Amino acid sequence: MNKKELIDALAEKSGLTQKAAGSLLDALSAKIAEELKEGGELVLPGIGKFSVLSKEARIGRNPRTGEEVQIPARTVPKFAAAKALKDALL
């Protein structure tokens, strides 16, 4: 499912216009990014939890040359699915 299909589905399920559903989806995406950028976490009950994971700097290896490469420390987003979502897939 791509963004357009998701907007169409949200509009149909909620009774919103496609423009309003698109704005809602954009606002949700922006809020998740904003919260993670501040180092917080965002929990959507029944769906899951978005959080931030800090990865340490490490030494990797270039697969072509075998040369060691320094990989810098970074912060990445993490998503953990809620039990309700996992159970819905069974």
Residue pairs with C-beta under 8 A, 6 or more apart in sequence:
1 9
3 25
6 25
7 18
7 21
7 22
7 25
8 18
8 21
10 16
10 21
10 24
10 25
11 17
11 18
11 20
11 21
14 21
16 24
31 42
32 42
32 50
35 41
35 42
35 50
36 42
36 50
36 51
36 52
36 77
39 52
40 52
41 49
41 50
41 51
41 52
42 49
42 50
42 51
43 49
43 50
44 50
44 82
45 82
45 84
46 82
46 84
46 85
47 81
47 82
47 84
47 85
48 79
48 80
48 81
48 82
48 85
49 79
49 80
49 82
50 77
50 78
50 79
51 77
51 78
51 79
51 80
52 75
52 76
52 77
52 78
53 75
53 76
53 77
53 78
54 73
54 74
54 75
55 73
55 74
55 75
55 76
56 73
57 70
57 71
57 72
57 73
58 71
59 68
59 69
59 70
59 71
60 68
60 69
60 70
60 71
61 67
61 68
61 69
62 68
62 69
